[in-house]
Amino acid sequence: MRSTFFALLAVSVPLALGAQQRDTSLDRQNLPRDVRRQVEARWNAASGLRSTERLDIAEGREVRGDVAVQHGPLLIGGHVTGNVLAVNSDVVLRPTARIDGDLLVVGGEVEGRNSAYVGGEIRIYRQPLRYSQEGDRIIADRSEAPDEEEGWWRRLERRRTNSWSDPLRIAQAGAYNRVEGLPVSVGPAIYQRRPWGTFRLDAAAVLRTGSSFASNESDVGHDVRAELRLGRRNGVGLGGRAFNVVDPVEDWQLSNLEVALASFLFHRDYRDYYQRHGASAYVILFNRRDATLMTSLSDERWGSRILTDPFTLFHNTDDWRPNPLVDEGRFHLANATLRIDTRTDPDEPWSGWYVNADFEGGRGRYTQVAVASQPRGAAVGDPVSYTRGFFDLRRYNRLSPDGQVNLRVVLGGWLNGDRLPLERRLSVDGPGALPGFDFRSDRGGVDVGTCSANAGAAVAGFPAECDRIALAQIEYRGGITFDFTNDWDDDMHYRRRSGHASVAWVVFADAGRGWNVGTGSDGLSYARDRVPPFSTFRSDVGIGLDLGGFGIYGAKAVSAPSQPANFFVRLRHRF
């Protein structure tokens, strides 16, 4: 069933989701009223050190009391025993910096917060504070969007930083796609913030606009989650979830927003999907500065999803790429995921690390075995037991005020036991991995991107069939900006003073491939302790222009010169 109304909704909701994935305090046009009042009070009451220009607290120096700076920048290498306030100023924290209290920054950014010590809370607002000066005191502009004049959505955003409840919340439940249309969750949500920690409860029905409203079927899912966290900055969380949802086979290459827009606008879906129905319980150890470790146990039933025909803005009469079948059955899963994030900004990182290490052990029994391009030796009723890992490592390196080199390595796949079910296989194909090669195209012969054996045996939809993958990406980014100073520490202040990313030119290179674990001379199978020769890896190079909110890129395959150049658009950074 196709619906123009829900298709149009799919444009607005993914765009809203892209903003909500960031800290909302960074994206509102004006500072919240309570923040303006707090900044005014802290500046006027600062007891240690105040400055209206650049301030450098060198290593070995100790400031007793609070530090407050206007315009700045503020550079800290020493010890501040109180709180630090930066008004319309950037802050650079050297590795030797120590702040015993809170760090509050408005109208600026913080560099080095993950290498320095901050004993209290860190809050960063990119919006500048508008104020007037009366001697040494500042008076915040009271006309700056008072609460009663703001829209209800902004008041709701602010209210959600503490405790709130929604008797009926309507939100996007995933990317617009070719098997669900737009999945929408409808139901109540409760969030309670207390001195000892937080509690959250979400209970939602999942309506799939591509099928839930069809007259001949009832396709409604659910997603219920409860989580209790003990501790504010560091602590432990306990949670449980009951779900009937549609999940992507792979979600590491492109963001939900990019997939949703590509599907809705251009009739191009860059993922495959399967049904998950079951329940899980989990434990989280968290450090709000940079790390979380989550372990979970779940009991799930996996099933295939059939293709629907959701509306698209362009090419609406074209056929969709088939959604491949998956291995169906009941599985018991044990999972551990470690995430470490020391980036200066998740959306526009200038330095830092990002690590995502995921390990899964699964046991179950097949009730349906999907067709693959190679014989698999699995049959209905067979038990299966496997171990799978996925490792995503990224490093961001600032080389100069406007230049940086970023690197990424992705390794994933089979570790032990039986061969992986198809919904746990991987690929390196398309704009999120090797953009010099077309996504899911029929290339003939051996395809090391998806591990399809040959064109004659290719499965409809060209699913991911690789037991293992390896991918390396590198890029150099150079800013197109106006520099007002040659001083390294000062430059961050001027480059980001407007609160928006600079235009940047990007050059990049990628190399990777997938393979299967086994024996054979098909060019896809290698022993469990072997890595394919690097000469068999695909590679590409490219160049692009990052305009702050999105980038325009071109890529050309190097390992297969006959492949035509590809041009594509990415939102924010490539990785």
Secondary structure, DSSP 8 states (H G I E B T S, - for coil): ---HHHHHHHHHHHHHHHHHTS-GGGTSSS--HHHHHHHHHHHHH--SEEESS-EEE-TT-EE-S-EEEES--EEE-SEESS-EEEES--EEE-TT-EESS-EEEESS-EESTTTSEE-S-EEEE-S---EEEETTEEEE-TTS--GGGS-HHHHHHHHTTS-EEEEEEEEE-S--BTTTBSEEEEEEEEEEEETTEEEEEEEEEEEETTTTT-TT---EEEEEEEEEEE-SSEEEEEEEEEEEEEEES--SSS-HHHHHHHHHHHS-----EEEEEEEEEEEEEEETTTEEEEEEEEEEEEEE--------SSSTTS---------EEEEEEEEEEEEEE--S-SSS-SSEEEEEEEEEEEEEEEEE----SS-----TT-EEEEEEEEEEEEEEEE-SSSEEEEEEEEEEEEEEES---GGG-B---BTTTBTTS-TT----S-BTTTTB--GGG--TT----BSEEEEEEEEEEEEE---S---HHHHHHHHTTTSS--EEEEEEEEEEEEEEES--SSSSEE-TT----GGGSEEEEEEEEE-SSEEEEEEEESSSTTS--EEEEEES---
